[in-house]
Amino acid sequence: MTLYDSKYRLKFEQGELPNGLRFVFAPDDGAPVAASVLLYDVGARNEDPGKTGFAHLFEHMMFQGSANVPREMHFKHVEANGGVCNAFTSFDVTVYFELMPSSKLPLALWLEADRMQSLDLSQQNLDNQRAVVKEERRLAVDNKPYAPARERLREIAYDSFANQHSIIGYMEDIDRASLSEFQEFFRTYYAPNNALLVVAGSFDPRDAMKLIEELFGGASRRPDPRPPDVNESNRSAERRETIHDPLANVPGLAVAWKAPDRSHPDAEALSMAAEILFGGSASRIYQRLVKKDALAVSVSGYLEMRRGPSLFHFFALHRPDVDPTDIERAVYDEFANFALNGPNDQEVERARARVLAQRLGGLSIYGLQSPLGKALALGEAGLFDGDPDQANLRLDRALTLTPSSMKEAVARWLIDDGERATLHIGAGEGGS
């Protein structure tokens, strides 16, 4: 199967304003809804030591008002007009989106243009959102079982600070963030030449072009930001630690392998291999660790694709009487078998079906069959890969991977223990 013969291929046109704002249009004849997605080329990887969590905290600040939109009114304007909106921050990007009735697309674009050019960066807003983010960290990391361990695993898996730290940031950095630092952050990263706007769904591209020129054309271009240093050194020895998690009910094992940049030919092969190894109760690792050997009570694994060195993750929970090194040996044995013999045809077909279902998303607003899902996919490809068509090509490559390409990728990336980080997680008050 290839996407070029498929109804799922995303069609688009693209351009750029004189101030550097890139845009992608993906019109269709579906339901009368349209998505506006604005991606800023800034994420956790752009943060300096002492300034972790800035990208995520700034995402919160973007809803605190602008010249023509009072605090918290962005959400209310969208919801009052039958739409939904939200935002998210990753290691690589910060994304803001609206999904609206097509007739209300001008409102969505106006809201984004207003805060790009006139965000209300006040001390009161910073203090309010600082408190919100600190509570979010308490809930999502500090008081959540296994979350501190996952944060620690990233720190020992990487050497570069840009890659090591978490998206939500460290509490001490959030505490001492100053208004002047956030004003500089806004000037540096929230410029039209550091953004990509995608509009998808039922709309007229000619009308959208006029709106974008009118609303965003006056935004001032700024100097291009300094790119982050995400380079990693080669290692010769595995890194291992044991930590205690008093909130954990059972012990855990977390392992991460260095993996290639998302643009590397092996990235999709490793992602598909992860589906075969970990995807559901029929997967190899589940059958081996949970069913056959009864070493683990749950297992999961995936490739975390990033713009730069990525990580291939494995996580298991196990009974206190199980030695986690026995789990390690079983996993490495399965990886070695995969690297030697590859997957069989049935495994490949099942993995392809799962990947296609996940990316199409069914009725989900984030799937490729919805305007928002299309806009997100095209935006990510346009910003990360420099070409929106990579959204099509990436899925095409995933669905046409050969067993040998997956076998070779696993052999290249998941067998060398020098590029591996391992964390044993003790559970409960005793840390067993």
QUIJOFEN-V376451 format. One record per run of one state. SS is the DSSP state (A for helix, B for strand, O for the rest). FROM is the first residue (numbers start at 1). TO is the last residue. Records with the same first field share a line. If there is no record, write none. Layout:
SS->FROM-TO, FROM-TO
This chain:
O->1-2, 6-12, 17-21, 28-32, 41-43, 47-53, 62-65, 67-68, 70-72, 81-83, 90-93, 120-122, 143-146, 158-160, 165-170, 177-178, 190-191, 202-204, 217-238, 246-250, 260-264, 279-283, 293-297, 305-309, 319-323, 342-344, 361-370, 385-389, 400-402, 414-416, 428-432
A->3-5, 44-46, 54-61, 73-80, 102-118, 123-142, 147-157, 161-164, 171-176, 179-189, 192-194, 205-216, 265-278, 284-292, 324-341, 345-360, 371-384, 390-399, 403-413, 417-419
B->13-16, 22-27, 33-40, 66-66, 69-69, 84-89, 94-101, 119-119, 195-201, 239-245, 251-259, 298-304, 310-318, 420-427
